[in-house]
């Protein structure tokens, strides 16, 4: 007997509910927009000393992290050789 793929089933249920559910269900998905903020993710990883891509450690992305996410040069000290 084949085991059901629950991850796919849960995803399908969410998609179906958002597409064909009642008005209350559809509004629930529209109210909660989700936006991926790569700078926020990188800033949190740098603060925690976790690995990040080299492009976040120098150049424009480093400047953006410092300007918009409040990082300082001290936050980048763990990544210097």
HTML snippet that shows the backbone in 3Dmol.js (N, CA, C, O; Angstrom):
<script src="https://3Dmol.org/build/3Dmol-min.js"></script>
<div id="view" style="width:600px;height:400px;position:relative"></div>
<script>
const pdb = `
ATOM      1  N   UNK A   1       0.841  -1.183   0.000  1.00  0.00           N
ATOM      2  CA  UNK A   1       0.000   0.000   0.000  1.00  0.00           C
ATOM      3  C   UNK A   1       0.881   1.238   0.000  1.00  0.00           C
ATOM      4  O   UNK A   1       1.803   1.344   0.808  1.00  0.00           O
ATOM      5  N   UNK A   2       0.609   2.158  -0.884  1.00  0.00           N
ATOM      6  CA  UNK A   2       1.401   3.371  -1.034  1.00  0.00           C
ATOM      7  C   UNK A   2       0.996   4.396   0.029  1.00  0.00           C
ATOM      8  O   UNK A   2      -0.190   4.638   0.257  1.00  0.00           O
ATOM      9  N   UNK A   3       2.010   4.997   0.678  1.00  0.00           N
ATOM     10  CA  UNK A   3       1.739   6.022   1.674  1.00  0.00           C
ATOM     11  C   UNK A   3       1.336   7.317   0.971  1.00  0.00           C
ATOM     12  O   UNK A   3       1.921   7.675  -0.052  1.00  0.00           O
ATOM     13  N   UNK A   4       0.352   8.014   1.507  1.00  0.00           N
ATOM     14  CA  UNK A   4      -0.027   9.293   0.887  1.00  0.00           C
ATOM     15  C   UNK A   4       1.034  10.348   1.151  1.00  0.00           C
ATOM     16  O   UNK A   4       1.687  10.344   2.194  1.00  0.00           O
ATOM     17  N   UNK A   5       1.194  11.234   0.212  1.00  0.00           N
ATOM     18  CA  UNK A   5       2.120  12.338   0.350  1.00  0.00           C
ATOM     19  C   UNK A   5       1.379  13.491   1.025  1.00  0.00           C
ATOM     20  O   UNK A   5       0.694  14.272   0.364  1.00  0.00           O
ATOM     21  N   UNK A   6       1.521  13.590   2.344  1.00  0.00           N
ATOM     22  CA  UNK A   6       0.750  14.578   3.096  1.00  0.00           C
ATOM     23  C   UNK A   6       1.141  16.005   2.745  1.00  0.00           C
ATOM     24  O   UNK A   6       0.295  16.899   2.735  1.00  0.00           O
ATOM     25  N   UNK A   7       2.430  16.221   2.455  1.00  0.00           N
ATOM     26  CA  UNK A   7       2.863  17.572   2.118  1.00  0.00           C
ATOM     27  C   UNK A   7       2.134  18.083   0.879  1.00  0.00           C
ATOM     28  O   UNK A   7       1.656  19.217   0.856  1.00  0.00           O
ATOM     29  N   UNK A   8       2.052  17.251  -0.137  1.00  0.00           N
ATOM     30  CA  UNK A   8       1.347  17.628  -1.353  1.00  0.00           C
ATOM     31  C   UNK A   8      -0.141  17.806  -1.070  1.00  0.00           C
ATOM     32  O   UNK A   8      -0.759  18.749  -1.567  1.00  0.00           O
ATOM     33  N   UNK A   9      -0.714  16.915  -0.284  1.00  0.00           N
ATOM     34  CA  UNK A   9      -2.138  17.006   0.017  1.00  0.00           C
ATOM     35  C   UNK A   9      -2.465  18.282   0.774  1.00  0.00           C
ATOM     36  O   UNK A   9      -3.492  18.907   0.508  1.00  0.00           O
ATOM     37  N   UNK A  10      -1.621  18.679   1.703  1.00  0.00           N
ATOM     38  CA  UNK A  10      -1.848  19.906   2.457  1.00  0.00           C
ATOM     39  C   UNK A  10      -1.746  21.100   1.524  1.00  0.00           C
ATOM     40  O   UNK A  10      -2.570  22.012   1.584  1.00  0.00           O
ATOM     41  N   UNK A  11      -0.734  21.097   0.661  1.00  0.00           N
ATOM     42  CA  UNK A  11      -0.578  22.196  -0.282  1.00  0.00           C
ATOM     43  C   UNK A  11      -1.798  22.281  -1.196  1.00  0.00           C
ATOM     44  O   UNK A  11      -2.340  23.366  -1.410  1.00  0.00           O
ATOM     45  N   UNK A  12      -2.231  21.143  -1.734  1.00  0.00           N
ATOM     46  CA  UNK A  12      -3.399  21.128  -2.607  1.00  0.00           C
ATOM     47  C   UNK A  12      -4.628  21.661  -1.889  1.00  0.00           C
ATOM     48  O   UNK A  12      -5.434  22.379  -2.481  1.00  0.00           O
ATOM     49  N   UNK A  13      -4.774  21.316  -0.622  1.00  0.00           N
ATOM     50  CA  UNK A  13      -5.924  21.788   0.143  1.00  0.00           C
ATOM     51  C   UNK A  13      -5.893  23.304   0.281  1.00  0.00           C
ATOM     52  O   UNK A  13      -6.929  23.957   0.157  1.00  0.00           O
ATOM     53  N   UNK A  14      -4.717  23.869   0.536  1.00  0.00           N
ATOM     54  CA  UNK A  14      -4.605  25.324   0.639  1.00  0.00           C
ATOM     55  C   UNK A  14      -4.935  26.007  -0.684  1.00  0.00           C
ATOM     56  O   UNK A  14      -5.655  27.005  -0.715  1.00  0.00           O
ATOM     57  N   UNK A  15      -4.412  25.470  -1.755  1.00  0.00           N
ATOM     58  CA  UNK A  15      -4.662  26.062  -3.072  1.00  0.00           C
ATOM     59  C   UNK A  15      -6.152  25.981  -3.402  1.00  0.00           C
ATOM     60  O   UNK A  15      -6.746  26.962  -3.848  1.00  0.00           O
ATOM     61  N   UNK A  16      -6.744  24.826  -3.184  1.00  0.00           N
ATOM     62  CA  UNK A  16      -8.166  24.662  -3.472  1.00  0.00           C
ATOM     63  C   UNK A  16      -9.021  25.574  -2.603  1.00  0.00           C
ATOM     64  O   UNK A  16      -9.994  26.162  -3.076  1.00  0.00           O
ATOM     65  N   UNK A  17      -8.658  25.687  -1.347  1.00  0.00           N
ATOM     66  CA  UNK A  17      -9.428  26.525  -0.438  1.00  0.00           C
ATOM     67  C   UNK A  17      -9.357  27.992  -0.856  1.00  0.00           C
ATOM     68  O   UNK A  17     -10.358  28.708  -0.816  1.00  0.00           O
ATOM     69  N   UNK A  18      -8.166  28.431  -1.255  1.00  0.00           N
ATOM     70  CA  UNK A  18      -8.003  29.817  -1.681  1.00  0.00           C
ATOM     71  C   UNK A  18      -8.730  30.082  -2.996  1.00  0.00           C
ATOM     72  O   UNK A  18      -9.233  31.182  -3.224  1.00  0.00           O
ATOM     73  N   UNK A  19      -8.782  29.082  -3.848  1.00  0.00           N
ATOM     74  CA  UNK A  19      -9.376  29.278  -5.169  1.00  0.00           C
ATOM     75  C   UNK A  19     -10.888  29.079  -5.167  1.00  0.00           C
ATOM     76  O   UNK A  19     -11.608  29.800  -5.858  1.00  0.00           O
ATOM     77  N   UNK A  20     -11.376  28.110  -4.398  1.00  0.00           N
ATOM     78  CA  UNK A  20     -12.788  27.757  -4.500  1.00  0.00           C
ATOM     79  C   UNK A  20     -13.541  27.850  -3.190  1.00  0.00           C
ATOM     80  O   UNK A  20     -14.739  27.572  -3.155  1.00  0.00           O
ATOM     81  N   UNK A  21     -12.876  28.233  -2.112  1.00  0.00           N
ATOM     82  CA  UNK A  21     -13.549  28.316  -0.820  1.00  0.00           C
ATOM     83  C   UNK A  21     -14.560  29.442  -0.785  1.00  0.00           C
ATOM     84  O   UNK A  21     -14.713  30.195  -1.747  1.00  0.00           O
ATOM     85  N   UNK A  22     -15.243  29.541   0.336  1.00  0.00           N
ATOM     86  CA  UNK A  22     -16.213  30.632   0.457  1.00  0.00           C
ATOM     87  C   UNK A  22     -15.475  31.966   0.569  1.00  0.00           C
ATOM     88  O   UNK A  22     -14.248  32.003   0.653  1.00  0.00           O
ATOM     89  N   UNK A  23     -16.220  33.029   0.570  1.00  0.00           N
ATOM     90  CA  UNK A  23     -15.628  34.372   0.534  1.00  0.00           C
ATOM     91  C   UNK A  23     -14.695  34.607   1.717  1.00  0.00           C
ATOM     92  O   UNK A  23     -13.642  35.226   1.565  1.00  0.00           O
ATOM     93  N   UNK A  24     -15.076  34.118   2.890  1.00  0.00           N
ATOM     94  CA  UNK A  24     -14.249  34.282   4.092  1.00  0.00           C
ATOM     95  C   UNK A  24     -12.880  33.609   3.906  1.00  0.00           C
ATOM     96  O   UNK A  24     -11.852  34.174   4.278  1.00  0.00           O
ATOM     97  N   UNK A  25     -12.876  32.414   3.337  1.00  0.00           N
ATOM     98  CA  UNK A  25     -11.618  31.699   3.108  1.00  0.00           C
ATOM     99  C   UNK A  25     -10.732  32.431   2.110  1.00  0.00           C
ATOM    100  O   UNK A  25      -9.525  32.550   2.320  1.00  0.00           O
ATOM    101  N   UNK A  26     -11.321  32.920   1.032  1.00  0.00           N
ATOM    102  CA  UNK A  26     -10.542  33.625   0.017  1.00  0.00           C
ATOM    103  C   UNK A  26      -9.944  34.907   0.574  1.00  0.00           C
ATOM    104  O   UNK A  26      -8.799  35.238   0.268  1.00  0.00           O
ATOM    105  N   UNK A  27     -10.703  35.633   1.388  1.00  0.00           N
ATOM    106  CA  UNK A  27     -10.190  36.872   1.981  1.00  0.00           C
ATOM    107  C   UNK A  27      -9.033  36.609   2.932  1.00  0.00           C
ATOM    108  O   UNK A  27      -8.121  37.428   3.046  1.00  0.00           O
ATOM    109  N   UNK A  28      -9.066  35.474   3.610  1.00  0.00           N
ATOM    110  CA  UNK A  28      -7.993  35.128   4.537  1.00  0.00           C
ATOM    111  C   UNK A  28      -6.646  35.093   3.815  1.00  0.00           C
ATOM    112  O   UNK A  28      -5.639  35.529   4.372  1.00  0.00           O
ATOM    113  N   UNK A  29      -6.618  34.595   2.620  1.00  0.00           N
ATOM    114  CA  UNK A  29      -5.371  34.508   1.869  1.00  0.00           C
ATOM    115  C   UNK A  29      -4.957  35.858   1.298  1.00  0.00           C
ATOM    116  O   UNK A  29      -3.766  36.100   1.101  1.00  0.00           O
ATOM    117  N   UNK A  30      -5.908  36.733   1.031  1.00  0.00           N
ATOM    118  CA  UNK A  30      -5.577  38.046   0.501  1.00  0.00           C
ATOM    119  C   UNK A  30      -5.118  38.999   1.596  1.00  0.00           C
ATOM    120  O   UNK A  30      -4.350  39.921   1.321  1.00  0.00           O
ATOM    121  N   UNK A  31      -5.564  38.801   2.820  1.00  0.00           N
ATOM    122  CA  UNK A  31      -5.232  39.692   3.935  1.00  0.00           C
ATOM    123  C   UNK A  31      -3.776  39.538   4.349  1.00  0.00           C
ATOM    124  O   UNK A  31      -3.155  40.505   4.790  1.00  0.00           O
ATOM    125  N   UNK A  32      -3.235  38.364   4.217  1.00  0.00           N
ATOM    126  CA  UNK A  32      -1.895  38.077   4.712  1.00  0.00           C
ATOM    127  C   UNK A  32      -0.893  37.989   3.560  1.00  0.00           C
ATOM    128  O   UNK A  32      -0.504  36.892   3.159  1.00  0.00           O
ATOM    129  N   UNK A  33      -0.479  39.124   3.037  1.00  0.00           N
ATOM    130  CA  UNK A  33       0.526  39.058   1.969  1.00  0.00           C
ATOM    131  C   UNK A  33       1.867  38.609   2.547  1.00  0.00           C
ATOM    132  O   UNK A  33       2.195  38.908   3.695  1.00  0.00           O
ATOM    133  N   UNK A  34       2.607  37.913   1.760  1.00  0.00           N
ATOM    134  CA  UNK A  34       3.897  37.415   2.193  1.00  0.00           C
ATOM    135  C   UNK A  34       4.939  37.910   1.210  1.00  0.00           C
ATOM    136  O   UNK A  34       4.780  37.770  -0.003  1.00  0.00           O
ATOM    137  N   UNK A  35       5.991  38.480   1.731  1.00  0.00           N
ATOM    138  CA  UNK A  35       7.028  39.030   0.875  1.00  0.00           C
ATOM    139  C   UNK A  35       8.375  38.535   1.367  1.00  0.00           C
ATOM    140  O   UNK A  35       8.687  38.639   2.553  1.00  0.00           O
ATOM    141  N   UNK A  36       9.153  38.009   0.480  1.00  0.00           N
ATOM    142  CA  UNK A  36      10.471  37.519   0.818  1.00  0.00           C
ATOM    143  C   UNK A  36      11.452  38.674   0.798  1.00  0.00           C
ATOM    144  O   UNK A  36      11.645  39.310  -0.238  1.00  0.00           O
ATOM    145  N   UNK A  37      12.074  38.952   1.935  1.00  0.00           N
ATOM    146  CA  UNK A  37      13.031  40.046   2.054  1.00  0.00           C
ATOM    147  C   UNK A  37      14.422  39.439   2.234  1.00  0.00           C
ATOM    148  O   UNK A  37      14.816  39.084   3.345  1.00  0.00           O
ATOM    149  N   UNK A  38      15.152  39.327   1.138  1.00  0.00           N
ATOM    150  CA  UNK A  38      16.461  38.682   1.192  1.00  0.00           C
ATOM    151  C   UNK A  38      17.430  39.465   2.066  1.00  0.00           C
ATOM    152  O   UNK A  38      18.321  38.870   2.673  1.00  0.00           O
ATOM    153  N   UNK A  39      17.281  40.773   2.145  1.00  0.00           N
ATOM    154  CA  UNK A  39      18.173  41.554   3.007  1.00  0.00           C
ATOM    155  C   UNK A  39      17.908  41.259   4.478  1.00  0.00           C
ATOM    156  O   UNK A  39      18.846  41.177   5.271  1.00  0.00           O
ATOM    157  N   UNK A  40      16.651  41.101   4.846  1.00  0.00           N
ATOM    158  CA  UNK A  40      16.308  40.778   6.245  1.00  0.00           C
ATOM    159  C   UNK A  40      16.846  39.405   6.618  1.00  0.00           C
ATOM    160  O   UNK A  40      17.375  39.220   7.714  1.00  0.00           O
ATOM    161  N   UNK A  41      16.714  38.453   5.720  1.00  0.00           N
ATOM    162  CA  UNK A  41      17.223  37.103   5.968  1.00  0.00           C
ATOM    163  C   UNK A  41      18.738  37.144   6.128  1.00  0.00           C
ATOM    164  O   UNK A  41      19.276  36.562   7.070  1.00  0.00           O
ATOM    165  N   UNK A  42      19.427  37.823   5.220  1.00  0.00           N
ATOM    166  CA  UNK A  42      20.890  37.913   5.293  1.00  0.00           C
ATOM    167  C   UNK A  42      21.324  38.647   6.557  1.00  0.00           C
ATOM    168  O   UNK A  42      22.289  38.237   7.202  1.00  0.00           O
ATOM    169  N   UNK A  43      20.632  39.723   6.921  1.00  0.00           N
ATOM    170  CA  UNK A  43      20.989  40.482   8.129  1.00  0.00           C
ATOM    171  C   UNK A  43      20.855  39.614   9.369  1.00  0.00           C
ATOM    172  O   UNK A  43      21.723  39.642  10.241  1.00  0.00           O
ATOM    173  N   UNK A  44      19.790  38.852   9.457  1.00  0.00           N
ATOM    174  CA  UNK A  44      19.608  37.960  10.608  1.00  0.00           C
ATOM    175  C   UNK A  44      20.690  36.902  10.660  1.00  0.00           C
ATOM    176  O   UNK A  44      21.192  36.582  11.737  1.00  0.00           O
ATOM    177  N   UNK A  45      21.056  36.356   9.515  1.00  0.00           N
ATOM    178  CA  UNK A  45      22.111  35.335   9.487  1.00  0.00           C
ATOM    179  C   UNK A  45      23.456  35.934   9.882  1.00  0.00           C
ATOM    180  O   UNK A  45      24.232  35.295  10.593  1.00  0.00           O
ATOM    181  N   UNK A  46      23.738  37.147   9.431  1.00  0.00           N
ATOM    182  CA  UNK A  46      25.007  37.797   9.780  1.00  0.00           C
ATOM    183  C   UNK A  46      25.048  38.081  11.276  1.00  0.00           C
ATOM    184  O   UNK A  46      26.073  37.847  11.916  1.00  0.00           O
ATOM    185  N   UNK A  47      23.959  38.577  11.841  1.00  0.00           N
ATOM    186  CA  UNK A  47      23.906  38.844  13.286  1.00  0.00           C
ATOM    187  C   UNK A  47      24.143  37.576  14.105  1.00  0.00           C
ATOM    188  O   UNK A  47      24.726  37.629  15.187  1.00  0.00           O
ATOM    189  N   UNK A  48      23.687  36.441  13.582  1.00  0.00           N
ATOM    190  CA  UNK A  48      23.826  35.168  14.285  1.00  0.00           C
ATOM    191  C   UNK A  48      25.120  34.437  13.941  1.00  0.00           C
ATOM    192  O   UNK A  48      25.393  33.366  14.484  1.00  0.00           O
ATOM    193  N   UNK A  49      25.916  35.010  13.045  1.00  0.00           N
ATOM    194  CA  UNK A  49      27.183  34.396  12.667  1.00  0.00           C
ATOM    195  C   UNK A  49      27.041  33.192  11.757  1.00  0.00           C
ATOM    196  O   UNK A  49      27.956  32.373  11.669  1.00  0.00           O
ATOM    197  N   UNK A  50      25.922  33.071  11.089  1.00  0.00           N
ATOM    198  CA  UNK A  50      25.696  31.942  10.188  1.00  0.00           C
ATOM    199  C   UNK A  50      26.283  32.242   8.815  1.00  0.00           C
ATOM    200  O   UNK A  50      26.539  33.401   8.487  1.00  0.00           O
ATOM    201  N   UNK A  51      26.497  31.204   8.014  1.00  0.00           N
ATOM    202  CA  UNK A  51      27.045  31.418   6.670  1.00  0.00           C
ATOM    203  C   UNK A  51      26.103  32.228   5.778  1.00  0.00           C
ATOM    204  O   UNK A  51      24.886  32.051   5.811  1.00  0.00           O
ATOM    205  N   UNK A  52      26.692  33.112   4.988  1.00  0.00           N
ATOM    206  CA  UNK A  52      25.952  33.883   3.986  1.00  0.00           C
ATOM    207  C   UNK A  52      26.776  33.926   2.713  1.00  0.00           C
ATOM    208  O   UNK A  52      27.976  33.652   2.729  1.00  0.00           O
ATOM    209  N   UNK A  53      26.134  34.266   1.627  1.00  0.00           N
ATOM    210  CA  UNK A  53      26.841  34.393   0.357  1.00  0.00           C
ATOM    211  C   UNK A  53      27.833  35.540   0.394  1.00  0.00           C
ATOM    212  O   UNK A  53      27.609  36.551   1.059  1.00  0.00           O
ATOM    213  N   UNK A  54      28.927  35.372  -0.323  1.00  0.00           N
ATOM    214  CA  UNK A  54      29.983  36.388  -0.337  1.00  0.00           C
ATOM    215  C   UNK A  54      29.477  37.733  -0.847  1.00  0.00           C
ATOM    216  O   UNK A  54      29.995  38.780  -0.456  1.00  0.00           O
ATOM    217  N   UNK A  55      28.482  37.712  -1.708  1.00  0.00           N
ATOM    218  CA  UNK A  55      27.966  38.964  -2.260  1.00  0.00           C
ATOM    219  C   UNK A  55      27.317  39.855  -1.198  1.00  0.00           C
ATOM    220  O   UNK A  55      27.166  41.056  -1.423  1.00  0.00           O
ATOM    221  N   UNK A  56      26.932  39.296  -0.045  1.00  0.00           N
ATOM    222  CA  UNK A  56      26.385  40.101   1.045  1.00  0.00           C
ATOM    223  C   UNK A  56      27.482  40.708   1.927  1.00  0.00           C
ATOM    224  O   UNK A  56      27.199  41.546   2.784  1.00  0.00           O
ATOM    225  N   UNK A  57      28.708  40.291   1.719  1.00  0.00           N
ATOM    226  CA  UNK A  57      29.807  40.724   2.581  1.00  0.00           C
ATOM    227  C   UNK A  57      30.624  41.861   1.996  1.00  0.00           C
ATOM    228  O   UNK A  57      31.520  42.386   2.656  1.00  0.00           O
ATOM    229  N   UNK A  58      30.325  42.243   0.773  1.00  0.00           N
ATOM    230  CA  UNK A  58      31.060  43.345   0.145  1.00  0.00           C
ATOM    231  C   UNK A  58      30.197  43.976  -0.931  1.00  0.00           C
ATOM    232  O   UNK A  58      29.211  43.384  -1.370  1.00  0.00           O
ATOM    233  N   UNK A  59      30.557  45.150  -1.349  1.00  0.00           N
ATOM    234  CA  UNK A  59      29.872  45.804  -2.454  1.00  0.00           C
ATOM    235  C   UNK A  59      28.520  46.393  -2.079  1.00  0.00           C
ATOM    236  O   UNK A  59      28.277  46.769  -0.932  1.00  0.00           O
ATOM    237  N   UNK A  60      27.654  46.461  -3.074  1.00  0.00           N
ATOM    238  CA  UNK A  60      26.364  47.135  -2.922  1.00  0.00           C
ATOM    239  C   UNK A  60      25.461  46.464  -1.903  1.00  0.00           C
ATOM    240  O   UNK A  60      24.799  47.150  -1.124  1.00  0.00           O
ATOM    241  N   UNK A  61      25.420  45.131  -1.890  1.00  0.00           N
ATOM    242  CA  UNK A  61      24.546  44.460  -0.930  1.00  0.00           C
ATOM    243  C   UNK A  61      24.998  44.712   0.509  1.00  0.00           C
ATOM    244  O   UNK A  61      24.163  44.838   1.405  1.00  0.00           O
ATOM    245  N   UNK A  62      26.289  44.783   0.733  1.00  0.00           N
ATOM    246  CA  UNK A  62      26.780  45.116   2.070  1.00  0.00           C
ATOM    247  C   UNK A  62      26.326  46.525   2.448  1.00  0.00           C
ATOM    248  O   UNK A  62      25.874  46.754   3.569  1.00  0.00           O
ATOM    249  N   UNK A  63      26.447  47.458   1.519  1.00  0.00           N
ATOM    250  CA  UNK A  63      26.013  48.827   1.792  1.00  0.00           C
ATOM    251  C   UNK A  63      24.504  48.883   2.070  1.00  0.00           C
ATOM    252  O   UNK A  63      24.058  49.620   2.949  1.00  0.00           O
ATOM    253  N   UNK A  64      23.725  48.102   1.319  1.00  0.00           N
ATOM    254  CA  UNK A  64      22.280  48.057   1.545  1.00  0.00           C
ATOM    255  C   UNK A  64      21.958  47.487   2.927  1.00  0.00           C
ATOM    256  O   UNK A  64      21.071  47.992   3.616  1.00  0.00           O
ATOM    257  N   UNK A  65      22.671  46.442   3.329  1.00  0.00           N
ATOM    258  CA  UNK A  65      22.458  45.873   4.660  1.00  0.00           C
ATOM    259  C   UNK A  65      22.758  46.891   5.755  1.00  0.00           C
ATOM    260  O   UNK A  65      22.042  46.973   6.753  1.00  0.00           O
ATOM    261  N   UNK A  66      23.800  47.646   5.562  1.00  0.00           N
ATOM    262  CA  UNK A  66      24.168  48.648   6.560  1.00  0.00           C
ATOM    263  C   UNK A  66      23.162  49.810   6.564  1.00  0.00           C
ATOM    264  O   UNK A  66      22.829  50.334   7.627  1.00  0.00           O
ATOM    265  N   UNK A  67      22.692  50.204   5.413  1.00  0.00           N
ATOM    266  CA  UNK A  67      21.792  51.351   5.317  1.00  0.00           C
ATOM    267  C   UNK A  67      20.367  51.011   5.745  1.00  0.00           C
ATOM    268  O   UNK A  67      19.722  51.804   6.431  1.00  0.00           O
ATOM    269  N   UNK A  68      19.874  49.845   5.349  1.00  0.00           N
ATOM    270  CA  UNK A  68      18.463  49.537   5.550  1.00  0.00           C
ATOM    271  C   UNK A  68      18.182  48.576   6.699  1.00  0.00           C
ATOM    272  O   UNK A  68      17.066  48.544   7.215  1.00  0.00           O
ATOM    273  N   UNK A  69      19.175  47.796   7.104  1.00  0.00           N
ATOM    274  CA  UNK A  69      18.939  46.783   8.137  1.00  0.00           C
ATOM    275  C   UNK A  69      19.737  47.030   9.407  1.00  0.00           C
ATOM    276  O   UNK A  69      19.697  46.216  10.330  1.00  0.00           O
ATOM    277  N   UNK A  70      20.459  48.136   9.466  1.00  0.00           N
ATOM    278  CA  UNK A  70      21.122  48.535  10.701  1.00  0.00           C
ATOM    279  C   UNK A  70      22.378  47.761  11.064  1.00  0.00           C
ATOM    280  O   UNK A  70      22.799  47.781  12.221  1.00  0.00           O
ATOM    281  N   UNK A  71      22.980  47.083  10.108  1.00  0.00           N
ATOM    282  CA  UNK A  71      24.230  46.385  10.401  1.00  0.00           C
ATOM    283  C   UNK A  71      25.378  47.388  10.440  1.00  0.00           C
ATOM    284  O   UNK A  71      25.325  48.443   9.807  1.00  0.00           O
ATOM    285  N   UNK A  72      26.414  47.038  11.194  1.00  0.00           N
ATOM    286  CA  UNK A  72      27.608  47.871  11.283  1.00  0.00           C
ATOM    287  C   UNK A  72      28.814  47.063  10.826  1.00  0.00           C
ATOM    288  O   UNK A  72      28.711  45.860  10.590  1.00  0.00           O
ATOM    289  N   UNK A  73      29.941  47.723  10.704  1.00  0.00           N
ATOM    290  CA  UNK A  73      31.172  47.016  10.327  1.00  0.00           C
ATOM    291  C   UNK A  73      31.499  45.920  11.330  1.00  0.00           C
ATOM    292  O   UNK A  73      32.052  44.885  10.957  1.00  0.00           O
ATOM    293  N   UNK A  74      31.165  46.136  12.596  1.00  0.00           N
ATOM    294  CA  UNK A  74      31.433  45.126  13.628  1.00  0.00           C
ATOM    295  C   UNK A  74      30.681  43.823  13.346  1.00  0.00           C
ATOM    296  O   UNK A  74      31.180  42.738  13.646  1.00  0.00           O
ATOM    297  N   UNK A  75      29.485  43.931  12.772  1.00  0.00           N
ATOM    298  CA  UNK A  75      28.710  42.724  12.448  1.00  0.00           C
ATOM    299  C   UNK A  75      29.411  41.868  11.403  1.00  0.00           C
ATOM    300  O   UNK A  75      29.198  40.657  11.346  1.00  0.00           O
ATOM    301  N   UNK A  76      30.246  42.492  10.576  1.00  0.00           N
ATOM    302  CA  UNK A  76      30.930  41.764   9.502  1.00  0.00           C
ATOM    303  C   UNK A  76      32.293  41.215   9.936  1.00  0.00           C
ATOM    304  O   UNK A  76      32.941  40.512   9.160  1.00  0.00           O
ATOM    305  N   UNK A  77      32.740  41.521  11.157  1.00  0.00           N
ATOM    306  CA  UNK A  77      34.063  41.103  11.605  1.00  0.00           C
ATOM    307  C   UNK A  77      34.224  39.589  11.624  1.00  0.00           C
ATOM    308  O   UNK A  77      35.331  39.099  11.401  1.00  0.00           O
ATOM    309  N   UNK A  78      33.168  38.833  11.882  1.00  0.00           N
ATOM    310  CA  UNK A  78      33.269  37.366  11.930  1.00  0.00           C
ATOM    311  C   UNK A  78      33.591  36.757  10.575  1.00  0.00           C
ATOM    312  O   UNK A  78      33.987  35.594  10.492  1.00  0.00           O
ATOM    313  N   UNK A  79      33.425  37.531   9.522  1.00  0.00           N
ATOM    314  CA  UNK A  79      33.602  36.991   8.171  1.00  0.00           C
ATOM    315  C   UNK A  79      34.928  37.390   7.547  1.00  0.00           C
ATOM    316  O   UNK A  79      35.190  37.067   6.388  1.00  0.00           O
ATOM    317  N   UNK A  80      35.754  38.078   8.289  1.00  0.00           N
ATOM    318  CA  UNK A  80      37.065  38.463   7.762  1.00  0.00           C
ATOM    319  C   UNK A  80      38.073  37.355   8.026  1.00  0.00           C
ATOM    320  O   UNK A  80      38.038  36.718   9.079  1.00  0.00           O
ATOM    321  N   UNK A  81      38.972  37.121   7.072  1.00  0.00           N
ATOM    322  CA  UNK A  81      39.973  36.052   7.254  1.00  0.00           C
ATOM    323  C   UNK A  81      41.004  36.385   8.295  1.00  0.00           C
ATOM    324  O   UNK A  81      41.903  35.583   8.553  1.00  0.00           O
TER     325      UNK A  81
END
`;
const viewer = $3Dmol.createViewer("view");
viewer.addModel(pdb, "pdb");
viewer.setStyle({}, {cartoon: {color: "spectrum"}});
viewer.zoomTo();
viewer.render();
</script>
